[in-house]
Amino acid sequence: MCEYKYGEEIDYSISLLNVTDSIKLKEFDCDNFKLNYYIHNEIIVNGQVKNEDGLIFKFVDDKKDKIIAVVSLAASAIIHTETNYMELLPSAKIDVFAIDKSYQKLHYDNESETAMDRENHYYFSDCILAEVIRHCVEISEKSILVNFILLYANREKIRFYERNGFLEFEEYMEKENKAETNANLPMYMKLC
């Protein structure tokens, strides 16, 4: 159980995951069996971090020295087709977005918790996603052009992503044909 009343109380840091995090990673539980299996067994293999699908970041609760979120970011593209025309729209892909279950439903502050309208609820998970979006914007402004952020949302979490500005793919956008993402809903956010 989380000892914090509100997410605003949490001091956290963000850095790339490394091999020395393997024990802390085993303690991480996002309450999703498949994602937990991947995080516990497939991210660090044979003493190496597998960055095949993207760079893996960890969010660490500085007070507890505990991994509270695991996020994987990769360069990608949205395939946009119209009749005989195809274009690749440069994108950053959130391949993994996992929050430890004890931090998932934690309101960010008292105002969020007491808001009568659910649309005004803001959770610590929203704060983590906002940090990821901010990082993607920074990449686009300083390093390499990225016009979109894309992800494949677990169908149970669609409302979370919609609340944070993501939209379902449009008619002319094609989703990836990968077994891992087929059951999920492709979503995007336009950055510029």
Buried (B, 14 or more C-beta within 10 A) or exposed (E): EBEBEBBBBBEBEBEEBEEEBBEBBBEBBBEBEEBBEBBBEEBBEEEEBEEEBBBBBBBBBEEEEBBBBBBBBBEBBBBBEEEEEEEEBBBBBBBBBBBBBBBBEBBBBEEBBEBEEEEEBBBBBBBBBEBBBEBBBEBBEEEEEBBBBBBBBBEEBBEBBEBBBBEEBEEBBEBBEEEEBEEBBBBBBEBE
